[in-house]
Amino acid sequence: MIRAAILTVAALALTSCATMPGIQPPALDVLARDYLALQLAIGEKDPGYVDAYYGPEELATRAAAQDDETTLPMLQARVTALDATLGLIETQPGTLEAERVRYLRAMLASAKVRLRMLRGEEIPFQDEAEGLFGVRPELIDLTTLDPVLDRIEELVPGDLSDGPLNERLNAYQDRFIIPNDRLRAVIDAAVDECRKRTLPHIPLPEGESFDLSLVTDKPWGGFNYYQGDYHSVIEINTDLPTRLDRAVDVGCHEAYPGHHVYSTLIERDRVNELGQIEFTLLPLYSPRAIISEGSAEYGVKLAFPGTSQLEYERDVLAPLAGIDASNIEQYYELREALEGLSGAYYTIAAAYLDETMTREEVIEASMRYRLMSRERAEQSLRFMDTYRSYVINYGLGSEIVGAAVEARDADMATRWQRFIGILSNPTLPEDLM
C-alpha cells in the first residue's frame, strides 16, 4: 500500500511541478510509458479492460505485482494527474507530438469514466457510451420499426398460422446452417478469401499471421487477441449454429481487413516506424473501439462489394458446406431488410442496462423487434451483461466509418485508401463525424 501511495503522490507532485515557472513537463515518451503503466494497473482491477498489449513486459509485471497495494481512488488520482500533465505540453497543431497528446488524453478521458463505473457509480446508458467511446447513440421508439416488420413479413415464407414472425424467419434462416463437421473447412476457406481480397489493396508486413480456433461458452461471437509481432490469435464462438453468411462476416471482421489488419498496421506504422509506445496497448473501453469494431464491420463491404458476397457463398461456400443455395437471393433480400431493425439494439440495451425493462422483457423485445430466436436473444443478453454499452460500437461504428470512406461517392480505389488512413492513424470518432 505504501509503494502505491508513493506512486500516486509522485504523479500529483509531477503535475504541480510542471505548473511552476521554468519547470518543463517530462518528455512525451516518458509520459507514454506512464500511460501504459496506468492502463495496465486499471486492467488488473478490471479483467478484459486491456484488449491487447505487446509493450514492455516489465510494465505488465510491475502492474501485477503492485495490484494488492493499489486502490481505485489511487488510480483515479493518477489518471487525473497524468491528464493534467499532458495538458501542459505545448505543441504545434498538426504535428506528431500534438497528435500523440490528443490521443493519450482521449484514452484517459475514457479511463476516468470506466473507473467511475468500477467504483459503483451508475451512469445512464447514453452517457456511459459517450463517455467511454466518444459517440452518443440515438435511442428510437421501437414502434417506429413496425413498417420494417411489415416489409419483412412479406418476405418470410409462411403466414401467421405458421407461428410468430421471428420463429418463421429463424426457421428459414436455419436452412443455411453449416454442419458442424464442415464448419472449420468453410471458415478457413472464407478467411482465406478475405485475405486474398484484402492484400491487393493493403500490403501487409512479411510474416504476418494468425492462429484460429473454434470455441464455446463465450459471451461474444468472435474475438481477436492481438499478440504483437504482426500475429493474432482468433477465436470463433460456436455456441449457436453458424449460418452460411457468418463465415465471411467473421473472416473479414476478425482478420482481413478487420481486427488483425488494424492492429498490424498500427504496430507497423505507429509503434515500429515512429516509436509511439502508447499504441502497444489497446483499451477495450475507449474511442478506439468505435474505430476498431466499425472498420471491422464495414470491411466486409470493401472486400465483398455489391453482390460478390452472395455470389461467393453461392458458388464456393455453399457447396463446401453441403447447403442448397438455390434461393440464397431471397436470404440476402431478408438480410438487407433486417438492417432496418438495427436501431432496436441500442434502445433495448439502454432499457435493460438502465433497468427500465426486466430481463424477460428484453428477451421478448429482442424476439419482436430484432426478430431473434429466444436462444439468440439470450446470447445477446449475455453480451450486454458482460460488455454493457460496448454494443454500440458495431453498428454505429460501421455507419461512421462507412460514411467517411464513401463520402462524395468515392470510387473503390479511393475507399480503400481512406480505409487504410483510418486504420493506420490514431483516428478518433470525432475525426470522421
Secondary structure by P-SEA (a helix, b strand, c coil): caaaaaaaaaaaaaaaaaaccccccccaaaaaaaaaaaaaaaaaacccccccccccaaaaaaaaaacccccaaaaaaaaaaaaaaaaacccccccaaaaaaaaaaaaaaaaaaaaaaaacccccaaaaaaacccbbbbbcccccaaaaaaaaaaacccccccccaaaaaaaaaacccccccaaaaaaaaaaaaaaaaccccccccccccbbbbbbcccccccccccccccbbbbbbbcccccccaaaaaaaaaaccccaaaaaaaaaaccccccccccccccccccaaaaaaaaaaaaaaaaacccaaaaaaaaccccccccccccaaaaaaaaaaaaccccaaaaaaaaaaaaccccaaaaaaaaaacccccaaaaaaaaaaaaccccccccaaaaaaaaaaaaacccccaaaaaaaaaaaaaccccccccc
